[in-house]
Amino acid sequence: MSTLEAQLPVVADLPRRAQSQAALHDPESAAMWQQQLDIETGPAGIIAVLHLAGDIDMLTLPLLCAALITALDIRPADLVVDLSEIHFCGVRGFVLLAAMARTTATCGIGYAVAGMGPHLDRAATQAWPGQRLRRHPDSAAAITATRHRQARTRAARFPL
């Protein structure tokens, strides 16, 4: 049985609604699900970094969906999804990640994917043919690029 671990010691208090969403899932699967959501600060707000590990497949897709919703519930300015520890991602996983890109764009939230290895990058290119998705080699590069983008955006909005 494959598992998806999103390693998440949460720095910020999550809303009760987000905490209760984990109870909606199969308790056996939820027991294998460790969430890690790192909260970084940027010039224009919170940067939520969701670290994932394992496989994204039919069994773990609902858990990934819940983790993404939980990350959005803290109202970040940007969301970075770290896939560096993902070994397998099914087509529906890529569809969910692409849908999250559209959702965050609609809500005015920045979105980036970090740590996609060559095996995932090839599949992502096929799954996201027309989508310009910000990709970074690792989460540190994604956070740095996000902070720079936030600073440029902030400077453009509030010139000296």
Secondary structure, DSSP 8 states (H G I E B T S, - for coil): ---EEE-B--SS---HHHHHHGGGS-HHHHHT---BEEEEEETTEEEEEEEEEEEESTTTHHHHHHHHHHHHHT--SEEEEEEEEEEEE-HHHHHHHHHHHHHHHHHT-EEEEE---HHHHHHHHHHSTT---EEESSHHHHHHHHHHHHHHHHHHHS--
